[in-house]
Amino acid sequence: MTALGKLIRTTAFKLSVAYLLISAIGAGAVLAWVAWSVQKLIDEQIASTVEAEIAGLSDQYAQGGVRSLVDVVERRARQPGASLYLVTTFAGETIAGNVASLPPGVLQRPGVVETSYQRIGDQEARRRALARIFVLPGRFRLLVGRDLEDRESLRGVMVRALATSLLWLTAIGTIGGIFVASRVLRRVDAMNASAQRIMSGDLAGRLPVSGSNDELDRLAQNLNAMLDRIVVLMNGLKEVSDNIAHDLKTPLTRLRNRAEEALRVEMSPQTDRATLEAMIDDSDNLIRIFNALLMIARAEAGGDRQMMQVIDAGAVARDIGELYEPTAEEAGVALDVDAGDGLLIVGNRELIGQAIANLVDNALKYGAQPALLAIAAPVAQDIAQDSAQNRIASRVRIAVMRRGAQIEIEVADRGLGIAPVDRQRVTGRFVRLEGSRSRPGSGLGLSLAAAVAQLHQGDMRLEDNMPGLRVVISVPAAMEFQGPTATASSGQVVNG
């Protein structure tokens, strides 16, 4: 396909041609209306002048009879100009005037008429005139009119103006259409080239943005945002695959070794039962990890948006507090819940409850002991107080509150906390800090909570509780949420 053919086939050129045709039709209609209005105005002015002349000539006839009228008509007929005069008998015989001939029957037509005529002294040319025939007493006929040459000249000027305007409009519109289409085509070709590079594997490539913020820029920006999201999801998938390959290899190997050892070595029934129970525990741990991964993937993909409804975040927090109260009491941790009623959000009750449960579970695991603060030497022996005093110092707080247009769900402990440099990193999958590797868990709790916050158009922040860690999930209140709502579901709690 040639460059010109490609240009003509563009939507921009077709739209330019369509606009050109619409503009041409509009301009033609406007000029035609102007010409008609001007002609109508001229005809009205001529008719008014003719009526005034007929009134004056009628007075002359009334005062001096036919002779006086003929004298006036002869005098006026000899003057140069566009005025036409004719006095005839009832039979049509000319008495005076400057009109040589008229079409048959014109003198019998009453009122103002437009007709052709031939002027005395101009035997070949036939002109157009607007005239009025008036019947005088004595059955004489008086014709008074005006030549329409000026009107016809004006009409020719309007026609030429219309033709010239349409010609220039067509030329300018065609040039403008080609210019606009070529600019749009260059931008579209650049976007196509970028898209082809991206499809070839260059996922870092993006569609070009000109900075004009027009519809093509907005389209490119949205597509670039979509590509960014796709890259994030692909990186997440790659990260999950890598983490599964590394972090699940050990428990799967341990599970296999225990089964192999049970087959190789003869054991007592009690030993066999203990080995089977250990293998079941390892299997349950793997199932929990896979459930957590599936829940994170589901939250990040946004599939649960259709399962959302208006829920009371405070009620969900109170339910989680009741669920973990026995565990906290057994661990010697004071679990406080500060969540009122009417804190409504649009969300998935299962996922919101899962996120809060994961945060509470982490707080009970890693925040049960009081933080070791920098204490002066004279009081250093207070650190060695008995376990009862330590338990009193351990406290986990669940709070739900409204801040402006946001509902904030907060879980805070009084433990060692997380260093600021690690707070961004710990939200990744299977990430566990050095101090937590000796404790049970998979490193998926915070990752799931962050994914749930993102699904609900919110975010998750890790802050210093001085001492300890405060995790805040902030989501829009029910009136601020932008998205579909439906019926929520419930399910089991999977901890990280």
N, C-alpha and C positions, 0 to 999 in steps of 0.2 A: 504494500500500500504506500502510495506517495505521501509526502509530508502534507501537501495541500488536501489530499483526500482524507488523511487522518484528522486534519484540522477541521474539515467540514463536518466530519462525523461526530465531533465532540458535542456534548450537551450544551456547553457554554455558547458555541456558535449557533446551534439550533435555537436556544433561548434568545440570543441576540437577533436572529432573523424574525422570530416571533414578535419580539418587542418592536422591531422595525416595522413590521406589517401593522401592528396595532397602532403605533405612532403615526404611520402614514394614513391609515384610515381616520384616525382622530384629527390629524391636521387637515385632511381633505374635507371632513365633515365641518370643521370650524370655518375654513375658508368658504365653503359652499354656503354656509349659513350667513356669513358676513356679506357675501355677494348678493344673496337673496334679500337680506335686510337693506343693503344699500339701494338695490333696485326698487324695492318697495317704497323706501323713503323718497327716492327721486320721482317715482310715479305719483306719490301723494302730493309732492310739491308741485309737479306739473299740473295735476288735476286741480289743485287749489288755485294756481295762477290762471288756468283756463276758465274756471268758474268766475274769478274776479273780472276777467276781460269780457266774458259773455254778459255779466251784469252791467258793465259799463256800456257795451254796445247796445244792449237792450234799452238802456236809458236814452241813448242817442236816437234809436229808432222811435221810441215813444215821443221824443221831443220834436224831431225833424222829419220823420218818416223814412221811406226807403232811400231818398236822395241823400239825406244827411248821413245815413248809415253807410251808403256806398262811398261817399267821400272819405269818411273816416277809414273804412277798410282799405280803399285804394292807397291812401296815404301811409297807412301802417304796412301794407303789403310791399311797398317799395323800399322799406327800410331793411338793411341787412340783419340777419339773425336767424333764429330757429323757429320764430313764430309763423304759424300758418293761419290763413284767413280765406274764407270762401262764402259768397252769398249767391244763392240760386233761387230760381222759381220753384213752385211746387213740383213742376215736371222735371226739374233737374238741370235747367239751362243756367249756365254760369252768367252772373251779373257782374261780379267783381271778386278780386282775390288773387292769390299767388299759387293756387293749386291747379295744375293742369288736368289731372285725372285721378279718379279713385276707383277701386274695385266696385263692381255692381252691388247695389243694396246697402252700401255703407251709410248713405244719407237717410235711409229709412230706419237705421238702428238708433234707438234712444240711448241717452247717457254717454258715459265716457267709453270710447272704444280704442283699441290699438289696431292700426291698419297700415297697409302700404299705400304709397302715393307717389305721384310724379309732379315735380315742381315746374312751374313755368320757366322756360329758358333752359331746362335741363331735360332734354327729350329722352335720353338713354337710361339714366340712373333711376332706379326705384328705391325709395327710402322707406323707413318706418317712422310712424308718428303716433302720438297719443292725442286724440281729438275728442271734442264733444259737439254733437249736433243739437241745435236749438231751433225749434219751430216758432217763427215770429207771427204776429197777427197779419193777416193777409196771406197766410200759408207760404210765406217765404221761409227759406231755410238758411240758417247761419252756422257755419263750421268754424270753430276756433281750436287750434292745436299747437303742439310743440314737436319739433323734430327730435328723434331719439338717438341721434348720432352720438351725443355725449354719453348717453347711457350705454350704448353698444361699445363705445371706446373703453368705458370703465369696466364693462364686463370682460372685454378682451384683456385688459390689464390684470383683472382678478384671475382669469384662466391662466395667463402666462405666469403670474405669481404662484399659483397653485402648482403648475407643472415644474417651475424652477425649484420651489420648496421641496416637492417630492423628489426631484432629482438630487438636490443637495442632501436631503435627508437619507436617501438610499445610499449615496456615496459615503457620507459620514458614518451611517449606521453599519455599512459593510466593513469599512476600515476599522471602526470601533469593535465590531464583532470579531473580526480576525485578531485584533490586538488582545481583546479580553480572552478569547479562546486560546490564543497562543500562551498567554501568561498562565491560565488555568491548566493548560495541557502540560506546560513545563513543570508545574507543581505536582500534578497528578503523576507524571512520568517519574519525578523524583521520589514520590511516595511509593510507586510501584517498584522502582529499583531497590529502595530500602526494604520493602516487603519481600522481594525475591532474595535479598541477602539474608534476611532473617529466616526465611524458609529454608535456605541452604545451610543453616546451622549457626549463623552469627546472632546469637540471642542477645548480645550486648547492643546490637544496632537498634536504632529508633527512627521513626518517621520524622522528616524535617518539619520544623515549625518556623514560619516566616516572621512571627511576631505581630502580625496585623490583627490577630484575634478574630478573624473571620470564621465562616463555617468550616473551611478546610483546616484551619488551625485548631478549632475546637474538636474536629474529628480526629486529627492527628494526636492531640493531647489525650483524648479519651482512649485511642488505640494504644498510645504509649503507656498510659496508666494500666491498661489491660495487659500489655506485655510485661510491665513491671510485676503485676500480680502473678502472671503465669511463671515468670522467672522465680519469684518467691516460692510459689507452690512446687516448682520443679526442684529448687534447692532444698526445700523442706522434704520432698520425697527422697531426694538423694541422701539427705542427712539421716532420715529415718532408716533408709536401707543400710547406710553405713553403721548407724548405731545398733540396728538389729544384728548386723553381722558381727559387731564387736561385743556389745553388751549382753546379748543373749547366747553367745557362744559358750560362755563359762557355765551358766546354769544348765544348758542342754548337755554339755559335756559331763557335768557332775551327775546329772540324771542318768546318762548312759552308763557312766562308770559304776554307779551304785547298782544298776540293773545287771551289769556284766559281773560285778563282784558277787551279787546274790546268786547268779547261776554257777559261778566258778567255785565258790567256797561253800562247804556244807555248814549251815548255821542252825542254831536252835530256833524253835518256833518264835520265841520272844525276840531274838535278833532279826529274824525274817520280818516279823511284824513291825519292828522299829524301822527297818530299812524301807518297807513299803510305805509307812507313814511319812518318812522323810521324802520319799519320791513323790507322794501325793502333795506334800507341802511345796516341793519344787514345782510341780505341775500347776498348782493353784497360783503360785507366784507368777509363772509364765502366763497363765490365763489373765491374771490381773494386768500384767504389762500389755498384753495384746488388746485387752478391753480399753485400757487407757489410751493406747495409740489410735485405736479405732475412733474413740470419742474425740480425741484431738483432731484427727483428720476430718471427722464429720463437722466439728465446730468451725475449723478453718475453711472448709469448703462452703459453709453457709447453708448446708442442707436442712438445718433445723429451724430456719427462719419461718417455714410454713407451720411449725409446731408451736408458735408463740401465742401467748395470750396475756392479758393484764393480770399480774400477780402481785402479791404483797411481799416485798423483799424482807420486811421485818418479820413476817410470819415464817418465811423460809429459814431465816437466821435463828429464830427461836426453836424451830424444829431440829435444826442441826445442833443447837446447844443442848437440847434435851437428849439427843442421840449420843453425844460425846460426854455428857455429864458423868456417867459411871466410869468411863475411861479416865477422865480427868481426876475424879476422886481417888481412883486406884493409884494414879501416878502422884498424888499429893499436890495437884495443881488446882488453884482456884479458877474456875471458869465463870466469867461474868458475861452476861448478855444484856446489851442495851439497845433494844430495837422496839420502837413504837409501832402503832398501827397507821394505816393509810399511806405507807411509803410504797407507792405503786410504780411498777415498771412494766414494760412489755417484754416478756422473756419466756424462756423455756425453763420451767420449774426444775426439771431434772438436772439440766446443766448448771443453773445457778446454785442449786443445792450441792452438786458435785464440786463446784469450784470452792464454795465455802467450806465444805467438808475437807477438801485437800489442804486448805490453808490452816484449818484448825488442827488437822492431823500433824502437819509439819510443826505448828507451834507447840503441840504437846510433845513431839519427839525432840525438837532442838531448842525449845525455849523453856523447858521445865526447870532447869537449874538457874539460879540467879547469876547475872553477869558479874565477872570478876573485874571490879573497877580498880583504878589506881588508888590504893589506900595507904595512908601514912603508916610508918612502922609501928607506932604505939598501939594501933588498933588492928594490926595484921592478924592477930590471933582470932578476931571475930569470924574470919573465913572458915575456921575449923569448927564452927558451932555444930550442934547435932543436926541430924537429918530433919527433925521436926521443924526447927527454925528455917532450914532451907526450903522446906515445902511451903511454909507460910509466905516466903518471899517469891515463890513461883506463881505466876498469874498469867492467864490468857484472857483476853477481852474480845468479845464479838460485838460490834456496834454497827447500826444502820442509821444513817441520817441523811437529811436533804440539804444540799448546798446549791442554792440557785436553781438551775434547771437540771441538776444532776442528783442522782441518788448514789451515795457512797457506802459501800460495804467494807468494813474495816475489821481486820483480825490482827491483834497486837499481842506480843509476848514480852517477857522480861529476860530473855536469854542473852546469848552472846551476839546475836544479830549477824548481819552480812556486811562485809566491807563495801564501800561505795563502788570500788572498781569491779566487784563481782556481781553487782545487782542486775546488770543487763545480761550477763552471761548465764545466770542461774535460771533464766526463763527458757533456755533451750532444752531440747529433749535429752534425757539421760545425763544431764549435767549434775554432778554431785561434788561439793567442795570437800577439801581434805578432811575437815573435822566431822563430816557426816558419813564417810564411807564405811565406818564400823557399825552403823545403824541400819536396820532393815529399810528398804525402799528402792525405787527404781529411778528416781530423778525426773519423774514426769508430772508431779503435782503442780508446780508453778507453771510449767508449760501449758497444762490443761487450763489452769485458771486464766492465763493470759489469752488463750484462744477463745475461751468463753466470753471474756470481756470484749474482745474484738468482734465476735459474732453479734453481741448486743450493742454495737456502735459505741463502745466505750473503751477504756484502757485500764491497765493495772500498773500501780506504782509501788515501789519498794522504798520505804522511808525509815529513818532512824527513830526508834522509840525512846532512846536515851534512858536507860539501856534497853536493848532488845531490838526487835524488828517489827515494823508496822507495814502490813500489806493492805493496800486500798484498791478496791475495784470500783471504778466510777462509770456508771451507765446513765443514759438519759432517763428522766422521769417519763411516766406514761404519756403525758401530753407532748413531750419533745421528741419521742421516738418516731423515726421515718421508716416504715416498713409494714409488711403484712402481718396479721395476727391470725391465730387459729388455736386449736385445742392442744394443750400441753400434755406430755406423757410423763410417766414416772419410770424409774429403773433403779438398779443397784448402785451403790456408792463404790467407786474404784479409787483407791488412794494411791498417791505417788510417794 
